[in-house]
Amino acid sequence: MYQPLADLIRPKTLDDVVGQEHILGEGAILRRLIDSGNIPNLIFYGPSGTGKTTVANIIAEKTQRRLYRLNATTASTADIKEIVSELDTFLAPNGVLLYLDEIQSFNKKQQQSLLEHIENGKITLIASTTENPYFYIFNAILSRSTIFEFKQLTPQAVKQAMERAVCYLAERNALTVTAEDGALDYAASSCGGDLRKALNAIEVLFSAAPPKATTLNLTMADMVAVTQRSSMRYDRDGDNHYDLLSALQKSIRGSDPDAACHYLARLLEAGDMISACRRLMVIAAEDIGLAYPQIIPIVKACVDMAHMLGMPEARIPLGDAAVLMATSPKSNSGHIALDLALDDVRKGKGGTFPRHLQNVHADTYTMERKQGYLYPHDFPGHWVQQQYLPDDLVGTTYYTYAANKLEQAAKRYWEEIKGKKE
């Protein structure tokens, strides 16, 4: 029966697990827990191909407890009941270790079915997820578990495991193996931190060797062929989607055009032009705003052009929009002012309108015939002193001029106009 290379050479000890030194290195907390044999309920959070399943297997070996594996994408409550039925029997005299992969796919009721048994310790749960556990896992499970984050593997860590895989396959197939300069480095960088992808590439190259060959050369051309586009980590409904959009906005807000281009390129390469367009329009109003208000119609025109052109030409106006915004002056004063006003409205502040601001038609059905409104355009400078805020908010300041050229010019203008009148 075929067994994937990633499973064949899966590490048997913590020392062989690469790239997770922050939790598995000497003295790290997860390693100390595993070495002690006293394993609490655990949640492993991180990208795929980073060692979550491997560490769960090592824990099972260390504790000598019966290990059950379920994948929440295909498992059901009936599968959990079947495991529970074996508790306190000769099949699981010391309780069981349940490794539940992709726990975020279980609904609330399914997750709750585990509570009683992880509470009394008969089931020790090790759950893994590629999504943020605080968003996807039931609070009662979280409160009974310790969360450990598995980091995306560095190219150096991936290369280390790839070299081990090459040695294993060379010995198993009695091959003398050489690699072109940079070939393994290229694959290690192209897998996006997913070791499983890198090992799959190595396995494909060995499988493609001539049947009676005694030597194998891992060429750069072959490595490029088996790893093309493999580095893309993207899920339109997952954390990676929102992380990518956040990185794009924060890079533009931070005035870094190079980072802005990088994250925009990742969105476009993943085929998500719509999300890129929507986020660019948000950035125009939220982060450039009143420092350069003309940016809003400019970005809208770039987005409209992108939709008319489609990819790959759409990248041209979108790239222009991203770089223009990253290099533009920044201001969030407009939306901050509105957020402050919204906060007061939600607190019930505001009361009734000042009489002179009410609709003029109110005069036709009230006893007050004179509204008292002063029409600013009838006065020099098109401004006149009068109350606009409700009585309980008089004197409140929501908007503060930001320190950019445009808003400071507006500030000087109104200080001059209002100073002459007051």
C-alpha positions as semicolon CSV with decimal commas, in nm:
position;residue;x (nm);y (nm);z (nm)
1;M;0,000;0,000;0,000
2;Y;0,127;0,345;-0,092
3;Q;0,249;0,552;0,201
4;P;0,336;0,921;0,144
5;L;0,695;1,022;0,208
6;A;0,585;1,276;0,467
7;D;0,436;0,991;0,669
8;L;0,726;0,752;0,610
9;I;0,986;0,985;0,757
10;R;0,763;1,148;1,018
11;P;0,982;1,235;1,320
12;K;0,970;0,992;1,611
13;T;1,132;1,227;1,864
14;L;1,097;1,594;1,946
15;D;1,457;1,654;1,844
16;D;1,369;1,565;1,486
17;V;1,081;1,813;1,464
18;V;1,208;2,118;1,276
19;G;1,115;2,483;1,305
20;Q;0,921;2,488;1,633
21;E;1,201;2,562;1,877
22;H;0,991;2,829;2,052
23;I;0,767;2,555;2,198
24;L;0,977;2,238;2,154
25;G;1,333;2,353;2,211
26;E;1,526;2,263;2,526
27;G;1,347;2,419;2,822
28;A;1,042;2,528;2,620
29;I;0,709;2,480;2,794
30;L;0,548;2,226;2,557
31;R;0,860;2,011;2,557
32;R;0,867;2,014;2,938
33;L;0,500;1,911;2,947
34;I;0,561;1,622;2,706
35;D;0,873;1,507;2,893
36;S;0,678;1,509;3,220
37;G;0,413;1,275;3,079
38;N;0,139;1,489;3,237
39;I;-0,043;1,602;2,926
40;P;-0,332;1,847;2,962
41;N;-0,590;1,915;2,692
42;L;-0,406;2,092;2,412
43;I;-0,496;2,297;2,107
44;F;-0,236;2,323;1,832
45;Y;-0,288;2,626;1,613
46;G;-0,092;2,703;1,297
47;P;-0,054;2,653;0,922
48;S;-0,065;2,309;0,766
49;G;0,257;2,114;0,730
50;T;0,422;2,256;1,043
51;G;0,428;1,945;1,265
52;K;0,101;1,949;1,461
53;T;0,009;1,588;1,381
54;T;0,367;1,472;1,431
55;V;0,384;1,618;1,781
56;A;0,049;1,456;1,870
57;N;0,190;1,117;1,764
58;I;0,501;1,169;1,975
59;I;0,285;1,259;2,275
60;A;0,086;0,937;2,230
61;E;0,409;0,734;2,225
62;K;0,544;0,915;2,530
63;T;0,232;0,867;2,741
64;Q;0,160;0,511;2,618
65;R;-0,205;0,596;2,589
66;R;-0,438;0,466;2,323
67;L;-0,449;0,720;2,042
68;Y;-0,761;0,788;1,838
69;R;-0,752;1,011;1,535
70;L;-1,052;1,196;1,398
71;N;-1,076;1,459;1,129
72;A;-1,360;1,697;1,208
73;T;-1,432;1,754;0,841
74;T;-1,559;1,395;0,809
75;A;-1,621;1,279;1,170
76;S;-1,954;1,296;1,350
77;T;-2,093;1,283;1,702
78;A;-2,138;0,908;1,651
79;D;-1,762;0,870;1,615
80;I;-1,711;1,042;1,948
81;K;-1,974;0,820;2,112
82;E;-1,792;0,514;1,982
83;I;-1,469;0,631;2,146
84;V;-1,653;0,708;2,471
85;S;-1,797;0,356;2,474
86;E;-1,445;0,215;2,506
87;L;-1,357;0,418;2,813
88;D;-1,299;0,212;3,129
89;T;-1,264;-0,107;2,924
90;F;-0,956;-0,319;2,859
91;L;-0,921;-0,133;2,527
92;A;-0,847;0,194;2,707
93;P;-0,776;0,125;3,074
94;N;-0,583;0,450;3,119
95;G;-0,818;0,667;2,919
96;V;-0,759;0,777;2,564
97;L;-0,574;1,044;2,376
98;L;-0,799;1,192;2,108
99;Y;-0,631;1,380;1,825
100;L;-0,902;1,586;1,656
101;D;-0,776;1,750;1,338
102;E;-0,950;2,058;1,194
103;I;-1,163;2,103;1,506
104;Q;-1,303;2,426;1,362
105;S;-1,521;2,209;1,136
106;F;-1,712;2,075;1,438
107;N;-2,021;2,275;1,528
108;K;-2,094;2,389;1,883
109;K;-2,304;2,081;1,969
110;Q;-2,034;1,843;1,846
111;Q;-1,766;2,024;2,045
112;Q;-1,988;2,020;2,355
113;S;-2,019;1,642;2,333
114;L;-1,652;1,624;2,438
115;L;-1,685;1,842;2,748
116;E;-1,785;1,586;3,011
117;H;-1,504;1,348;2,917
118;I;-1,222;1,601;2,891
119;E;-1,344;1,747;3,220
120;N;-1,297;1,420;3,411
121;G;-0,973;1,338;3,231
122;K;-1,085;1,015;3,064
123;I;-1,025;1,178;2,727
124;T;-0,722;1,397;2,677
125;L;-0,796;1,615;2,379
126;I;-0,531;1,734;2,138
127;A;-0,708;1,942;1,877
128;S;-0,546;2,110;1,580
129;T;-0,669;2,394;1,366
130;T;-0,538;2,621;1,096
131;E;-0,784;2,894;1,203
132;N;-0,776;3,130;1,498
133;P;-0,902;2,913;1,788
134;Y;-1,054;3,211;1,968
135;F;-1,293;3,258;1,676
136;Y;-1,375;2,898;1,591
137;I;-1,356;2,689;1,906
138;F;-1,627;2,681;2,172
139;N;-1,530;2,881;2,484
140;A;-1,586;2,588;2,719
141;I;-1,329;2,385;2,521
142;L;-1,085;2,677;2,522
143;S;-1,115;2,723;2,898
144;R;-1,018;2,358;2,953
145;S;-0,726;2,360;2,709
146;T;-0,382;2,513;2,663
147;I;-0,314;2,668;2,323
148;F;0,021;2,639;2,147
149;E;0,091;2,818;1,821
150;F;0,295;2,641;1,555
151;K;0,484;2,891;1,340
152;Q;0,521;2,876;0,964
153;L;0,849;2,698;0,889
154;T;1,146;2,897;0,769
155;P;1,320;2,792;0,444
156;Q;1,619;2,681;0,653
157;A;1,403;2,445;0,861
158;V;1,232;2,308;0,550
159;K;1,567;2,248;0,378
160;Q;1,691;2,055;0,682
161;A;1,396;1,816;0,658
162;M;1,429;1,792;0,279
163;E;1,793;1,684;0,310
164;R;1,684;1,410;0,549
165;A;1,420;1,299;0,299
166;V;1,673;1,290;0,013
167;C;1,908;1,072;0,220
168;Y;1,623;0,836;0,311
169;L;1,501;0,794;-0,048
170;A;1,854;0,763;-0,186
171;E;1,927;0,477;0,053
172;R;1,591;0,308;-0,003
173;N;1,624;0,323;-0,383
174;A;2,000;0,258;-0,395
175;L;2,062;0,581;-0,580
176;T;2,354;0,819;-0,581
177;V;2,190;1,160;-0,557
178;T;2,328;1,501;-0,644
179;A;2,154;1,836;-0,647
180;E;2,224;2,144;-0,854
181;D;2,332;2,448;-0,658
182;G;2,028;2,626;-0,521
183;A;1,775;2,358;-0,618
184;L;1,691;2,253;-0,262
185;D;1,699;2,615;-0,147
186;Y;1,451;2,706;-0,419
187;A;1,210;2,431;-0,318
188;A;1,246;2,518;0,050
189;S;1,153;2,879;-0,023
190;S;0,874;2,794;-0,267
191;C;0,668;2,569;-0,043
192;G;0,535;2,858;0,168
193;G;0,652;2,703;0,494
194;D;0,452;2,383;0,432
195;L;0,692;2,092;0,483
196;R;0,445;1,842;0,341
197;K;0,449;2,028;0,007
198;A;0,828;2,030;0,000
199;L;0,848;1,657;0,073
200;N;0,587;1,584;-0,192
201;A;0,809;1,764;-0,444
202;I;1,108;1,550;-0,347
203;E;0,899;1,234;-0,371
204;V;0,778;1,326;-0,720
205;L;1,135;1,378;-0,844
206;F;1,245;1,040;-0,709
207;S;0,938;0,871;-0,859
208;A;1,019;1,026;-1,196
209;A;1,369;0,870;-1,202
210;P;1,426;0,608;-1,478
211;P;1,344;0,252;-1,356
212;K;1,700;0,114;-1,360
213;A;1,884;0,437;-1,283
214;T;2,167;0,433;-1,033
215;T;2,210;0,809;-1,015
216;L;1,971;1,099;-0,982
217;N;2,041;1,467;-1,030
218;L;1,793;1,708;-0,873
219;T;1,800;1,993;-1,123
220;M;1,675;2,344;-1,077
221;A;1,446;2,309;-1,380
222;D;1,279;1,999;-1,234
223;M;1,245;2,164;-0,893
224;V;1,077;2,467;-1,048
225;A;0,838;2,238;-1,236
226;V;0,721;2,048;-0,927
227;T;0,692;2,349;-0,696
228;Q;0,525;2,604;-0,923
229;R;0,265;2,812;-0,737
230;S;0,300;2,584;-0,436
231;S;0,387;2,871;-0,203
232;M;0,038;3,020;-0,215
233;R;-0,133;2,997;0,123
234;Y;-0,480;3,143;0,080
235;D;-0,829;3,071;0,200
236;R;-1,097;3,325;0,116
237;D;-1,292;3,240;0,429
238;G;-1,003;3,187;0,667
239;D;-0,755;3,381;0,878
240;N;-0,504;3,408;0,594
241;H;-0,752;3,609;0,388
242;Y;-0,803;3,867;0,662
243;D;-0,436;3,870;0,758
244;L;-0,344;3,950;0,399
245;L;-0,597;4,233;0,372
246;S;-0,480;4,368;0,707
247;A;-0,116;4,356;0,596
248;L;-0,203;4,544;0,276
249;Q;-0,385;4,820;0,462
250;K;-0,124;4,856;0,735
251;S;0,155;4,874;0,477
252;I;-0,019;5,155;0,288
253;R;-0,106;5,330;0,616
254;G;0,260;5,297;0,714
255;S;0,367;5,455;0,381
256;D;0,564;5,150;0,260
257;P;0,499;5,116;-0,116
258;D;0,717;4,804;-0,146
259;A;0,520;4,610;0,117
260;A;0,194;4,741;-0,032
261;C;0,291;4,600;-0,373
262;H;0,391;4,268;-0,217
263;Y;0,060;4,208;-0,039
264;L;-0,145;4,336;-0,333
265;A;0,047;4,094;-0,557
266;R;-0,037;3,805;-0,324
267;L;-0,406;3,889;-0,338
268;L;-0,405;3,917;-0,716
269;E;-0,200;3,600;-0,762
270;A;-0,457;3,418;-0,546
271;G;-0,729;3,539;-0,782
272;D;-0,898;3,764;-0,528
273;M;-0,912;4,092;-0,718
274;I;-1,252;4,180;-0,569
275;S;-1,123;4,183;-0,211
276;A;-0,820;4,385;-0,319
277;C;-1,040;4,646;-0,487
278;R;-1,273;4,677;-0,190
279;R;-0,985;4,717;0,056
280;L;-0,809;4,979;-0,161
281;M;-1,127;5,191;-0,159
282;V;-1,156;5,159;0,219
283;I;-0,794;5,269;0,259
284;A;-0,850;5,575;0,041
285;A;-1,116;5,709;0,277
286;E;-0,986;5,572;0,607
287;D;-0,612;5,637;0,589
288;I;-0,552;5,912;0,333
289;G;-0,884;6,086;0,378
290;L;-0,880;6,462;0,423
291;A;-0,505;6,491;0,373
292;Y;-0,568;6,426;0,001
293;P;-0,945;6,390;-0,056
294;Q;-0,899;6,372;-0,434
295;I;-0,755;6,024;-0,374
296;I;-1,106;5,883;-0,330
297;P;-1,228;5,942;-0,689
298;I;-0,882;5,849;-0,820
299;V;-0,884;5,510;-0,646
300;K;-1,246;5,455;-0,748
301;A;-1,146;5,520;-1,111
302;C;-0,856;5,271;-1,079
303;V;-1,091;5,009;-0,934
304;D;-1,350;5,066;-1,209
305;M;-1,076;5,037;-1,471
306;A;-0,954;4,711;-1,313
307;H;-1,304;4,561;-1,331
308;M;-1,337;4,667;-1,695
309;L;-0,995;4,528;-1,792
310;G;-0,983;4,211;-1,584
311;M;-0,658;4,032;-1,505
312;P;-0,376;4,048;-1,595
313;E;-0,412;4,412;-1,713
314;A;-0,610;4,502;-1,398
315;R;-0,288;4,486;-1,201
316;I;-0,172;4,811;-1,368
317;P;-0,434;5,055;-1,228
318;L;-0,445;4,868;-0,897
319;G;-0,069;4,894;-0,862
320;D;-0,091;5,266;-0,936
321;A;-0,358;5,307;-0,667
322;A;-0,158;5,116;-0,405
323;V;0,166;5,305;-0,465
324;L;-0,009;5,643;-0,487
325;M;-0,182;5,587;-0,153
326;A;0,133;5,452;0,014
327;T;0,322;5,767;-0,087
328;S;0,039;6,012;-0,011
329;P;0,003;6,219;0,308
330;K;-0,216;6,046;0,565
331;S;-0,511;6,154;0,780
332;N;-0,778;5,964;0,971
333;S;-0,935;6,278;1,121
334;G;-1,262;6,249;0,928
335;H;-1,361;5,898;1,027
336;I;-1,228;5,946;1,381
337;A;-1,462;6,247;1,418
338;L;-1,756;6,038;1,300
339;D;-1,665;5,747;1,530
340;L;-1,666;5,984;1,828
341;A;-2,006;6,117;1,724
342;L;-2,138;5,761;1,679
343;D;-2,021;5,678;2,029
344;D;-2,223;5,969;2,172
345;V;-2,529;5,876;1,966
346;R;-2,513;5,518;2,094
347;K;-2,496;5,652;2,448
348;G;-2,822;5,836;2,390
349;K;-2,673;6,183;2,381
350;G;-2,811;6,452;2,157
351;G;-3,170;6,514;2,262
352;T;-3,387;6,733;2,042
353;F;-3,273;6,948;1,753
354;P;-3,212;7,319;1,807
355;R;-3,532;7,493;1,694
356;H;-3,360;7,692;1,420
357;L;-3,222;7,373;1,258
358;Q;-3,556;7,201;1,218
359;N;-3,723;7,158;0,883
360;V;-3,885;7,489;0,787
361;H;-4,216;7,306;0,731
362;A;-4,238;7,262;1,107
363;D;-4,356;7,625;1,115
364;T;-4,681;7,529;0,941
365;Y;-4,806;7,311;1,228
366;T;-4,657;7,469;1,539
367;M;-4,734;7,782;1,730
368;E;-4,378;7,905;1,678
369;R;-4,388;8,103;1,356
370;K;-4,032;8,229;1,364
371;Q;-3,767;7,965;1,329
372;G;-3,475;8,199;1,388
373;Y;-3,235;8,028;1,147
374;L;-2,949;8,244;1,018
375;Y;-2,863;8,164;0,655
376;P;-2,479;8,161;0,639
377;H;-2,466;8,260;0,271
378;D;-2,625;8,595;0,363
379;F;-2,319;8,686;0,573
380;P;-1,960;8,784;0,484
381;G;-1,737;8,479;0,451
382;H;-2,051;8,263;0,431
383;W;-2,044;8,205;0,806
384;V;-2,235;8,331;1,106
385;Q;-2,220;8,230;1,472
386;Q;-2,511;8,014;1,581
387;Q;-2,575;7,686;1,769
388;Y;-2,573;7,364;1,568
389;L;-2,522;7,087;1,823
390;P;-2,808;6,978;2,051
391;D;-2,818;7,156;2,388
392;D;-2,657;6,873;2,584
393;L;-2,363;6,854;2,343
394;V;-2,281;7,224;2,306
395;G;-1,904;7,265;2,326
396;T;-1,828;6,905;2,222
397;T;-1,539;6,864;1,977
398;Y;-1,531;6,562;1,749
399;Y;-1,311;6,683;1,465
400;T;-0,951;6,794;1,515
401;Y;-0,753;6,923;1,219
402;A;-0,471;6,682;1,138
403;A;-0,117;6,808;1,083
404;N;-0,114;6,785;0,703
405;K;-0,093;7,068;0,451
406;L;-0,452;7,056;0,332
407;E;-0,624;7,038;0,672
408;Q;-0,393;7,300;0,821
409;A;-0,479;7,532;0,533
410;A;-0,850;7,479;0,605
411;K;-0,782;7,546;0,975
412;R;-0,610;7,876;0,901
413;Y;-0,892;7,977;0,668
414;W;-1,164;7,920;0,926
415;E;-0,965;8,070;1,210
416;E;-0,939;8,386;1,005
417;I;-1,310;8,390;0,911
418;K;-1,441;8,303;1,255
419;G;-1,187;8,520;1,436
420;K;-1,316;8,829;1,260
421;K;-1,677;8,751;1,354
422;E;-1,636;8,639;1,716
